[in-house]
Amino acid sequence: MPPAAITAAFFAGSALVALVGLCAVALHDVPRITGTVAFILTLAALGVAILH
């Protein structure tokens, strides 16, 4: 696995862990932030696809 893919997977995993933490703290803010997280994950996947 190339280092870029490992880095992208790490950032994607971190974003998901942060979302779970957000659900535990402020559940009413999740819908607004979920769209941003989905956008970041999409950019990470695009970066991995380009570098692959």
N, CA, C and O atoms as a Tripos MOL2 file, in Angstrom:
@<TRIPOS>MOLECULE
protein
  208   207    52     0     0
PROTEIN
NO_CHARGES

@<TRIPOS>ATOM
      1 N           0.8570   -1.1740    0.0000 N.3       1 MET1
      2 CA          0.0000    0.0000    0.0000 C.3       1 MET1
      3 C           0.9060    1.2420    0.0000 C.2       1 MET1
      4 O           1.7870    1.3620    0.8520 O.2       1 MET1
      5 N           0.6990    2.1530   -0.9370 N.am      2 PRO2
      6 CA          1.5440    3.3550   -0.9910 C.3       2 PRO2
      7 C           1.3210    4.2670    0.2190 C.2       2 PRO2
      8 O           0.2420    4.2690    0.8110 O.2       2 PRO2
      9 N           2.3400    5.0340    0.5770 N.am      3 PRO3
     10 CA          2.2070    5.9220    1.7450 C.3       3 PRO3
     11 C           1.0500    6.9170    1.6160 C.2       3 PRO3
     12 O           0.4270    7.2690    2.6180 O.2       3 PRO3
     13 N           0.7580    7.3700    0.3980 N.am      4 ALA4
     14 CA         -0.3450    8.3200    0.2220 C.3       4 ALA4
     15 C          -1.6810    7.6730    0.5840 C.2       4 ALA4
     16 O          -2.5490    8.3220    1.1690 O.2       4 ALA4
     17 N          -1.8440    6.4130    0.2410 N.am      5 ALA5
     18 CA         -3.0910    5.7170    0.5610 C.3       5 ALA5
     19 C          -3.2160    5.5080    2.0700 C.2       5 ALA5
     20 O          -4.3080    5.6110    2.6290 O.2       5 ALA5
     21 N          -2.1100    5.2180    2.7140 N.am      6 ILE6
     22 CA         -2.1270    5.0460    4.1680 C.3       6 ILE6
     23 C          -2.4960    6.3700    4.8440 C.2       6 ILE6
     24 O          -3.2880    6.4010    5.7860 O.2       6 ILE6
     25 N          -1.9140    7.4510    4.3480 N.am      7 THR7
     26 CA         -2.2100    8.7730    4.9050 C.3       7 THR7
     27 C          -3.6720    9.1310    4.6930 C.2       7 THR7
     28 O          -4.3280    9.6280    5.6080 O.2       7 THR7
     29 N          -4.1890    8.8840    3.4960 N.am      8 ALA8
     30 CA         -5.5960    9.1810    3.2140 C.3       8 ALA8
     31 C          -6.5120    8.3420    4.1020 C.2       8 ALA8
     32 O          -7.5110    8.8460    4.6150 O.2       8 ALA8
     33 N          -6.1790    7.0740    4.2840 N.am      9 ALA9
     34 CA         -6.9850    6.2100    5.1470 C.3       9 ALA9
     35 C          -6.9490    6.7010    6.5960 C.2       9 ALA9
     36 O          -7.9570    6.6580    7.3020 O.2       9 ALA9
     37 N          -5.7880    7.1620    7.0250 N.am     10 PHE10
     38 CA         -5.6660    7.6990    8.3810 C.3      10 PHE10
     39 C          -6.5610    8.9220    8.5670 C.2      10 PHE10
     40 O          -7.2680    9.0270    9.5690 O.2      10 PHE10
     41 N          -6.5330    9.8520    7.5970 N.am     11 PHE11
     42 CA         -7.3540   11.0510    7.7080 C.3      11 PHE11
     43 C          -8.8440   10.7070    7.6300 C.2      11 PHE11
     44 O          -9.6500   11.3030    8.3440 O.2      11 PHE11
     45 N          -9.2140    9.7640    6.7830 N.am     12 ALA12
     46 CA        -10.6120    9.3560    6.6900 C.3      12 ALA12
     47 C         -11.0660    8.7190    8.0070 C.2      12 ALA12
     48 O         -12.1580    9.0050    8.4980 O.2      12 ALA12
     49 N         -10.2300    7.8660    8.5640 N.am     13 GLY13
     50 CA        -10.5590    7.2460    9.8450 C.3      13 GLY13
     51 C         -10.6620    8.2660   10.9610 C.2      13 GLY13
     52 O         -11.5350    8.1710   11.8230 O.2      13 GLY13
     53 N          -9.7650    9.2440   10.9410 N.am     14 SER14
     54 CA         -9.8140   10.3070   11.9530 C.3      14 SER14
     55 C         -11.0950   11.1160   11.8420 C.2      14 SER14
     56 O         -11.6910   11.4900   12.8520 O.2      14 SER14
     57 N         -11.5170   11.3850   10.6110 N.am     15 ALA15
     58 CA        -12.7620   12.1330   10.4150 C.3      15 ALA15
     59 C         -13.9600   11.3460   10.9500 C.2      15 ALA15
     60 O         -14.8590   11.9250   11.5610 O.2      15 ALA15
     61 N         -13.9750   10.0460   10.7240 N.am     16 LEU16
     62 CA        -15.0860    9.2300   11.2290 C.3      16 LEU16
     63 C         -15.0890    9.1580   12.7470 C.2      16 LEU16
     64 O         -16.1500    9.2070   13.3690 O.2      16 LEU16
     65 N         -13.9080    9.0430   13.3490 N.am     17 VAL17
     66 CA        -13.8200    9.0300   14.8140 C.3      17 VAL17
     67 C         -14.2850   10.3750   15.3800 C.2      17 VAL17
     68 O         -14.9680   10.4220   16.4030 O.2      17 VAL17
     69 N         -13.9120   11.4600   14.7100 N.am     18 ALA18
     70 CA        -14.3510   12.7830   15.1530 C.3      18 ALA18
     71 C         -15.8680   12.9170   15.0520 C.2      18 ALA18
     72 O         -16.4960   13.5380   15.9110 O.2      18 ALA18
     73 N         -16.4560   12.3410   14.0100 N.am     19 LEU19
     74 CA        -17.9100   12.4000   13.8600 C.3      19 LEU19
     75 C         -18.6090   11.6300   14.9780 C.2      19 LEU19
     76 O         -19.6300   12.0800   15.4980 O.2      19 LEU19
     77 N         -18.0690   10.4830   15.3450 N.am     20 VAL20
     78 CA        -18.6420    9.7130   16.4610 C.3      20 VAL20
     79 C         -18.5320   10.5170   17.7560 C.2      20 VAL20
     80 O         -19.4650   10.5470   18.5580 O.2      20 VAL20
     81 N         -17.3820   11.1680   17.9530 N.am     21 GLY21
     82 CA        -17.2140   12.0130   19.1310 C.3      21 GLY21
     83 C         -18.1900   13.1740   19.1370 C.2      21 GLY21
     84 O         -18.7220   13.5400   20.1850 O.2      21 GLY21
     85 N         -18.4250   13.7540   17.9640 N.am     22 LEU22
     86 CA        -19.3850   14.8500   17.8650 C.3      22 LEU22
     87 C         -20.7870   14.3650   18.2190 C.2      22 LEU22
     88 O         -21.5330   15.0680   18.9000 O.2      22 LEU22
     89 N         -21.1470   13.1800   17.7650 N.am     23 CYS23
     90 CA        -22.4680   12.6190   18.1000 C.3      23 CYS23
     91 C         -22.6230   12.4770   19.6140 C.2      23 CYS23
     92 O         -23.7060   12.6890   20.1590 O.2      23 CYS23
     93 N         -21.5410   12.1190   20.2790 N.am     24 ALA24
     94 CA        -21.6080   11.9390   21.7290 C.3      24 ALA24
     95 C         -21.7580   13.2700   22.4620 C.2      24 ALA24
     96 O         -22.3370   13.3220   23.5470 O.2      24 ALA24
     97 N         -21.2320   14.3560   21.8650 N.am     25 VAL25
     98 CA        -21.2190   15.6440   22.5580 C.3      25 VAL25
     99 C         -22.3770   16.5520   22.1420 C.2      25 VAL25
    100 O         -23.0940   17.0840   22.9890 O.2      25 VAL25
    101 N         -22.5520   16.7240   20.8240 N.am     26 ALA26
    102 CA        -23.5440   17.6880   20.3290 C.3      26 ALA26
    103 C         -24.3150   17.0720   19.1680 C.2      26 ALA26
    104 O         -23.9970   17.3170   18.0040 O.2      26 ALA26
    105 N         -25.3020   16.2930   19.4800 N.am     27 LEU27
    106 CA        -26.0340   15.5510   18.4550 C.3      27 LEU27
    107 C         -26.7760   16.4700   17.4920 C.2      27 LEU27
    108 O         -26.9440   16.1090   16.3270 O.2      27 LEU27
    109 N         -27.2260   17.6440   17.9300 N.am     28 HIS28
    110 CA        -28.0050   18.5270   17.0510 C.3      28 HIS28
    111 C         -27.1510   19.1940   15.9670 C.2      28 HIS28
    112 O         -27.7090   19.7250   15.0070 O.2      28 HIS28
    113 N         -25.8160   19.1850   16.0870 N.am     29 ASP29
    114 CA        -24.9400   19.7830   15.0750 C.3      29 ASP29
    115 C         -24.5150   18.7900   13.9990 C.2      29 ASP29
    116 O         -23.8860   19.1830   13.0160 O.2      29 ASP29
    117 N         -24.8400   17.5310   14.1610 N.am     30 VAL30
    118 CA        -24.3490   16.4910   13.2520 C.3      30 VAL30
    119 C         -24.7960   16.6850   11.7990 C.2      30 VAL30
    120 O         -23.9500   16.5470   10.9150 O.2      30 VAL30
    121 N         -26.0540   16.9920   11.4870 N.am     31 PRO31
    122 CA        -26.4320   17.0970   10.0720 C.3      31 PRO31
    123 C         -25.6370   18.1350    9.2930 C.2      31 PRO31
    124 O         -25.2940   17.8920    8.1360 O.2      31 PRO31
    125 N         -25.3350   19.2770    9.8860 N.am     32 ARG32
    126 CA        -24.5700   20.3120    9.1900 C.3      32 ARG32
    127 C         -23.1290   19.8600    8.9670 C.2      32 ARG32
    128 O         -22.5590   20.1020    7.9030 O.2      32 ARG32
    129 N         -22.5460   19.2140    9.9540 N.am     33 ILE33
    130 CA        -21.1400   18.8320    9.8720 C.3      33 ILE33
    131 C         -20.9640   17.5690    9.0390 C.2      33 ILE33
    132 O         -19.8990   17.3730    8.4530 O.2      33 ILE33
    133 N         -21.9720   16.7110    8.9700 N.am     34 THR34
    134 CA        -21.8660   15.4740    8.2010 C.3      34 THR34
    135 C         -21.6050   15.7610    6.7300 C.2      34 THR34
    136 O         -20.8420   15.0360    6.0920 O.2      34 THR34
    137 N         -22.2150   16.7970    6.1810 N.am     35 GLY35
    138 CA        -21.9710   17.1460    4.7850 C.3      35 GLY35
    139 C         -20.5270   17.5460    4.5480 C.2      35 GLY35
    140 O         -19.9420   17.1970    3.5230 O.2      35 GLY35
    141 N         -19.9540   18.2750    5.4900 N.am     36 THR36
    142 CA        -18.5530   18.6750    5.3840 C.3      36 THR36
    143 C         -17.6420   17.4630    5.4670 C.2      36 THR36
    144 O         -16.6770   17.3590    4.7090 O.2      36 THR36
    145 N         -17.9340   16.5530    6.3710 N.am     37 VAL37
    146 CA        -17.1230   15.3390    6.5080 C.3      37 VAL37
    147 C         -17.2170   14.4950    5.2350 C.2      37 VAL37
    148 O         -16.2130   13.9510    4.7750 O.2      37 VAL37
    149 N         -18.4080   14.3870    4.6720 N.am     38 ALA38
    150 CA        -18.5680   13.6260    3.4270 C.3      38 ALA38
    151 C         -17.7530   14.2580    2.2990 C.2      38 ALA38
    152 O         -17.1690   13.5510    1.4780 O.2      38 ALA38
    153 N         -17.7160   15.5850    2.2600 N.am     39 PHE39
    154 CA        -16.9280   16.2800    1.2450 C.3      39 PHE39
    155 C         -15.4370   16.0040    1.4400 C.2      39 PHE39
    156 O         -14.7230   15.7600    0.4670 O.2      39 PHE39
    157 N         -14.9650   16.0390    2.6750 N.am     40 ILE40
    158 CA        -13.5530   15.7700    2.9600 C.3      40 ILE40
    159 C         -13.1970   14.3340    2.5930 C.2      40 ILE40
    160 O         -12.1360   14.0870    2.0190 O.2      40 ILE40
    161 N         -14.0730   13.3870    2.9190 N.am     41 LEU41
    162 CA        -13.8180   11.9900    2.5660 C.3      41 LEU41
    163 C         -13.8000   11.8000    1.0570 C.2      41 LEU41
    164 O         -13.0070   11.0130    0.5400 O.2      41 LEU41
    165 N         -14.6670   12.5150    0.3490 N.am     42 THR42
    166 CA        -14.6730   12.4420   -1.1120 C.3      42 THR42
    167 C         -13.3710   12.9810   -1.6770 C.2      42 THR42
    168 O         -12.8110   12.3870   -2.5990 O.2      42 THR42
    169 N         -12.8790   14.0850   -1.1500 N.am     43 LEU43
    170 CA        -11.5990   14.6330   -1.6140 C.3      43 LEU43
    171 C         -10.4490   13.6820   -1.3010 C.2      43 LEU43
    172 O          -9.5290   13.5430   -2.1070 O.2      43 LEU43
    173 N         -10.4870   13.0310   -0.1490 N.am     44 ALA44
    174 CA         -9.4380   12.0630    0.1940 C.3      44 ALA44
    175 C          -9.4660   10.8830   -0.7680 C.2      44 ALA44
    176 O          -8.4140   10.4290   -1.2180 O.2      44 ALA44
    177 N         -10.6500   10.3840   -1.0880 N.am     45 ALA45
    178 CA        -10.7620    9.2700   -2.0350 C.3      45 ALA45
    179 C         -10.2960    9.6800   -3.4230 C.2      45 ALA45
    180 O          -9.6540    8.8950   -4.1210 O.2      45 ALA45
    181 N         -10.6150   10.9050   -3.8260 N.am     46 LEU46
    182 CA        -10.1600   11.4020   -5.1100 C.3      46 LEU46
    183 C          -8.6410   11.5100   -5.1470 C.2      46 LEU46
    184 O          -8.0120   11.1550   -6.1450 O.2      46 LEU46
    185 N          -8.0650   11.9910   -4.0780 N.am     47 GLY47
    186 CA         -6.5980   12.0770   -3.9960 C.3      47 GLY47
    187 C          -5.9380   10.7240   -4.0930 C.2      47 GLY47
    188 O          -4.9220   10.5750   -4.7710 O.2      47 GLY47
    189 N          -6.5040    9.7260   -3.4200 N.am     48 VAL48
    190 CA         -5.9600    8.3720   -3.5020 C.3      48 VAL48
    191 C          -6.0980    7.8280   -4.9170 C.2      48 VAL48
    192 O          -5.1830    7.1820   -5.4280 O.2      48 VAL48
    193 N          -7.2270    8.0850   -5.5460 N.am     49 ALA49
    194 CA         -7.4330    7.5930   -6.9160 C.3      49 ALA49
    195 C          -6.4610    8.2450   -7.8940 C.2      49 ALA49
    196 O          -5.9610    7.5840   -8.8050 O.2      49 ALA49
    197 N          -6.1940    9.5250   -7.7130 N.am     50 ILE50
    198 CA         -5.2630   10.2170   -8.5940 C.3      50 ILE50
    199 C          -3.8470    9.7050   -8.3800 C.2      50 ILE50
    200 O          -3.1170    9.4840   -9.3470 O.2      50 ILE50
    201 N          -3.4530    9.5140   -7.1370 N.am     51 LEU51
    202 CA         -2.0950    9.0610   -6.8390 C.3      51 LEU51
    203 C          -1.8860    7.5850   -7.1490 C.2      51 LEU51
    204 O          -0.7550    7.1360   -7.3380 O.2      51 LEU51
    205 N          -2.9570    6.8520   -7.1990 N.am     52 HIS52
    206 CA         -2.8300    5.4090   -7.4920 C.3      52 HIS52
    207 C          -2.5570    5.2590   -8.9620 C.2      52 HIS52
    208 O          -2.4110    4.1390   -9.4520 O.2      52 HIS52
@<TRIPOS>BOND
     1     1     2 1
     2     2     3 1
     3     3     4 2
     4     3     5 am
     5     5     6 1
     6     6     7 1
     7     7     8 2
     8     7     9 am
     9     9    10 1
    10    10    11 1
    11    11    12 2
    12    11    13 am
    13    13    14 1
    14    14    15 1
    15    15    16 2
    16    15    17 am
    17    17    18 1
    18    18    19 1
    19    19    20 2
    20    19    21 am
    21    21    22 1
    22    22    23 1
    23    23    24 2
    24    23    25 am
    25    25    26 1
    26    26    27 1
    27    27    28 2
    28    27    29 am
    29    29    30 1
    30    30    31 1
    31    31    32 2
    32    31    33 am
    33    33    34 1
    34    34    35 1
    35    35    36 2
    36    35    37 am
    37    37    38 1
    38    38    39 1
    39    39    40 2
    40    39    41 am
    41    41    42 1
    42    42    43 1
    43    43    44 2
    44    43    45 am
    45    45    46 1
    46    46    47 1
    47    47    48 2
    48    47    49 am
    49    49    50 1
    50    50    51 1
    51    51    52 2
    52    51    53 am
    53    53    54 1
    54    54    55 1
    55    55    56 2
    56    55    57 am
    57    57    58 1
    58    58    59 1
    59    59    60 2
    60    59    61 am
    61    61    62 1
    62    62    63 1
    63    63    64 2
    64    63    65 am
    65    65    66 1
    66    66    67 1
    67    67    68 2
    68    67    69 am
    69    69    70 1
    70    70    71 1
    71    71    72 2
    72    71    73 am
    73    73    74 1
    74    74    75 1
    75    75    76 2
    76    75    77 am
    77    77    78 1
    78    78    79 1
    79    79    80 2
    80    79    81 am
    81    81    82 1
    82    82    83 1
    83    83    84 2
    84    83    85 am
    85    85    86 1
    86    86    87 1
    87    87    88 2
    88    87    89 am
    89    89    90 1
    90    90    91 1
    91    91    92 2
    92    91    93 am
    93    93    94 1
    94    94    95 1
    95    95    96 2
    96    95    97 am
    97    97    98 1
    98    98    99 1
    99    99   100 2
   100    99   101 am
   101   101   102 1
   102   102   103 1
   103   103   104 2
   104   103   105 am
   105   105   106 1
   106   106   107 1
   107   107   108 2
   108   107   109 am
   109   109   110 1
   110   110   111 1
   111   111   112 2
   112   111   113 am
   113   113   114 1
   114   114   115 1
   115   115   116 2
   116   115   117 am
   117   117   118 1
   118   118   119 1
   119   119   120 2
   120   119   121 am
   121   121   122 1
   122   122   123 1
   123   123   124 2
   124   123   125 am
   125   125   126 1
   126   126   127 1
   127   127   128 2
   128   127   129 am
   129   129   130 1
   130   130   131 1
   131   131   132 2
   132   131   133 am
   133   133   134 1
   134   134   135 1
   135   135   136 2
   136   135   137 am
   137   137   138 1
   138   138   139 1
   139   139   140 2
   140   139   141 am
   141   141   142 1
   142   142   143 1
   143   143   144 2
   144   143   145 am
   145   145   146 1
   146   146   147 1
   147   147   148 2
   148   147   149 am
   149   149   150 1
   150   150   151 1
   151   151   152 2
   152   151   153 am
   153   153   154 1
   154   154   155 1
   155   155   156 2
   156   155   157 am
   157   157   158 1
   158   158   159 1
   159   159   160 2
   160   159   161 am
   161   161   162 1
   162   162   163 1
   163   163   164 2
   164   163   165 am
   165   165   166 1
   166   166   167 1
   167   167   168 2
   168   167   169 am
   169   169   170 1
   170   170   171 1
   171   171   172 2
   172   171   173 am
   173   173   174 1
   174   174   175 1
   175   175   176 2
   176   175   177 am
   177   177   178 1
   178   178   179 1
   179   179   180 2
   180   179   181 am
   181   181   182 1
   182   182   183 1
   183   183   184 2
   184   183   185 am
   185   185   186 1
   186   186   187 1
   187   187   188 2
   188   187   189 am
   189   189   190 1
   190   190   191 1
   191   191   192 2
   192   191   193 am
   193   193   194 1
   194   194   195 1
   195   195   196 2
   196   195   197 am
   197   197   198 1
   198   198   199 1
   199   199   200 2
   200   199   201 am
   201   201   202 1
   202   202   203 1
   203   203   204 2
   204   203   205 am
   205   205   206 1
   206   206   207 1
   207   207   208 2
@<TRIPOS>SUBSTRUCTURE
     1 MET1         2 RESIDUE 1 A MET
     2 PRO2         6 RESIDUE 1 A PRO
     3 PRO3        10 RESIDUE 1 A PRO
     4 ALA4        14 RESIDUE 1 A ALA
     5 ALA5        18 RESIDUE 1 A ALA
     6 ILE6        22 RESIDUE 1 A ILE
     7 THR7        26 RESIDUE 1 A THR
     8 ALA8        30 RESIDUE 1 A ALA
     9 ALA9        34 RESIDUE 1 A ALA
    10 PHE10       38 RESIDUE 1 A PHE
    11 PHE11       42 RESIDUE 1 A PHE
    12 ALA12       46 RESIDUE 1 A ALA
    13 GLY13       50 RESIDUE 1 A GLY
    14 SER14       54 RESIDUE 1 A SER
    15 ALA15       58 RESIDUE 1 A ALA
    16 LEU16       62 RESIDUE 1 A LEU
    17 VAL17       66 RESIDUE 1 A VAL
    18 ALA18       70 RESIDUE 1 A ALA
    19 LEU19       74 RESIDUE 1 A LEU
    20 VAL20       78 RESIDUE 1 A VAL
    21 GLY21       82 RESIDUE 1 A GLY
    22 LEU22       86 RESIDUE 1 A LEU
    23 CYS23       90 RESIDUE 1 A CYS
    24 ALA24       94 RESIDUE 1 A ALA
    25 VAL25       98 RESIDUE 1 A VAL
    26 ALA26      102 RESIDUE 1 A ALA
    27 LEU27      106 RESIDUE 1 A LEU
    28 HIS28      110 RESIDUE 1 A HIS
    29 ASP29      114 RESIDUE 1 A ASP
    30 VAL30      118 RESIDUE 1 A VAL
    31 PRO31      122 RESIDUE 1 A PRO
    32 ARG32      126 RESIDUE 1 A ARG
    33 ILE33      130 RESIDUE 1 A ILE
    34 THR34      134 RESIDUE 1 A THR
    35 GLY35      138 RESIDUE 1 A GLY
    36 THR36      142 RESIDUE 1 A THR
    37 VAL37      146 RESIDUE 1 A VAL
    38 ALA38      150 RESIDUE 1 A ALA
    39 PHE39      154 RESIDUE 1 A PHE
    40 ILE40      158 RESIDUE 1 A ILE
    41 LEU41      162 RESIDUE 1 A LEU
    42 THR42      166 RESIDUE 1 A THR
    43 LEU43      170 RESIDUE 1 A LEU
    44 ALA44      174 RESIDUE 1 A ALA
    45 ALA45      178 RESIDUE 1 A ALA
    46 LEU46      182 RESIDUE 1 A LEU
    47 GLY47      186 RESIDUE 1 A GLY
    48 VAL48      190 RESIDUE 1 A VAL
    49 ALA49      194 RESIDUE 1 A ALA
    50 ILE50      198 RESIDUE 1 A ILE
    51 LEU51      202 RESIDUE 1 A LEU
    52 HIS52      206 RESIDUE 1 A HIS
